[in-house]
Amino acid sequence: MTILDIEDVFLPTPDNLLVNLKDKMELVAELLSQLPTRYNGTFDNNSALGAALQVAYRMMTATGGRVTVFQASLPNIGPGALTAREDPSQRASVEVSHLNPANDFYKRLALECSGQQIAVDLFVVNSTYVDIATISGISRFSGGCIHHFPLFKITKTVDCESFERCFRRYLLRKIGFEAVMRIRCTRGLSIHTFHGNFFVRSTDLLSLPNINPDAGFGMQVAIEESLSDVQTVCFQAALLYTSSKGERRIRVHTMCLPVASTLQDIIHSADQQCIVGLLSKMAVDRSMQSSLSDAREAFINVAIDILTSYKMSQNLSTPISGLIAPNCLKLLPLYISALLKHTAFRTGTTTRVDDRIKAMIDMKTKPLYILIQMIYPDLYPIHDLENQQLILNAEEEQVSVPPRLHLSARSLDNKGAFLLDMGEHMVIMVLPNVSSEFLNEALGVPSYDTISDQMFEIPVLDNPRNQRLHNFVNYLNEDKPFAATIQVIRDNSPNRVLFLERLIEDRVENALSYHEFLQHLKTQVK
């Protein structure tokens, strides 16, 4: 069916345009095979995303479900049309603009979708600005998810692999329909802010037309009454949903925590990763409601306040010149320093607005273990796996696991090779003087100079060194939604920036090194 009027779309028979996938699989497969060539000859590059979403909404109103959108350009005609707002010359500016939507069309349509139990998922495969700040509203308020592949090119192997693995996971993972989640807590406490993709139906009830195992949520709790008479408080999250087999199910998580009466008890029980996860979500809200500068300043103030409070709680008889922190919070300054250099919050470094907005959305929606790895990736030496500690993987097989290294050039050895695990993507940096045995047996290349700039996999070879490397990579992928893509690069490759820009403990353009950041905190902690 071709719809000519995109300003006021009309469907003559909206109730019978959807088909049963099982019954019509051949027709659906035929359509998918035709799509790549159907519009080869057209020169029309306009996008009517708003009209297409209105059509999808009307088609699915009776049933609810999931809409999957692939968007490659700025929606520039029809309802919800946008104009390019980004000024490329301002990408490195300290004051960042256009973090908020240009209009509320996509948010309003998302709320209508949510009311009919329809979630909209976005796959953005753009090479130019598409205003994710605005179009993401259709997913954020309908309980959908957003995937972004910046500067996507079909000719780039790593782009295609990343998209394929992400989309395969998207199609095969479990899904829940018509879900609601209610959060309860002990009297005297209240939950006042929620973070994630949903619509808040009431003070403690979230509407989730779709729910999936890769979604993350955050909540802020306020103490409204004295807790001096209670020893413990409880939190309960109940998720009611319909499975893909049509079964109505409920999943309940309950947590009971002791009430602390002293500052020392609170500090020594702190979870620094949980603190960082919630801080990042609050910083996104601060960036959009106030400014990015305010959010960055708030990060630093949190570190100063926590370290100052701990120092005061120690009642030290003699002054200490250095910073002190409990073991459970020793990495908090490191994580905050990393957040200040993250794509979502950095300033003074060229950053596309769409990339920044997607990074902010990830801060709000990713599960904590994935979020921490995005903020501070894992760095491992892999040139000497035969001499590393052996642990058992999920299949009870022994895996050589090297120690994690600091994200600094000081951790690198000119005779080594290093794997940087960023979650969805891994980079292996091979330095010039690595042993020929490692090159030949682990990577299957005769020499350092023969490592191609287009090496996106580790070959499977029949030798122990190669097997150990594969086992280690598989071990790192065990708990991920889908296996990370891999890129092998030389130290003199033009792609080396992919590795070096994540050495976030070093000084970079317009940002302090971790050591300098600690010195700054030291001057502020009283």
ABEGO torsion letter per residue (X at the ends): XBBABAABBBBABAAAABBBAAAAAAAAAAAAAAAAAAAAABABABBBAAAAAAAAAAAAAAAEEBBBBBBABBBABEBGBBBBABBAAAAABABBBGABBABAAAAAAAAAAAAAGBBBBBBBBBABBAGAAAAAAAAAAAGBBBBBBBGBBAABAAAAAAAAAAAAAAAABBBBBGBBBBBBBBBGBBBABBBEBBBBABAABBBBABBBAABBBBBBBBBABBAAABABBBBBBBBBBBBAAGBBBBBBBBBBBBBBABAAAAAAABBAAAAAAAAAAAAAAAAAABBAAAAAAAAAAAAAAAAAAAAAAAGBABBBABBBBBAAAAAAAAAAAAAAABAAABBGBBBBAAAAAAAAAAAAABBAAAAAAAABBBBBBAAAAAABBBBBBAAGBBBBBBBBBBBBAAABBAABBBBBBAGABBBBBBBAABBAAAAAAAAGBABAAABBAABABBBBBBBAAAAAAAAAAAAAAAABABBBBBBBBBAABAAAAAAAAABAABBBBGBBBAAAAAAAAAAABX
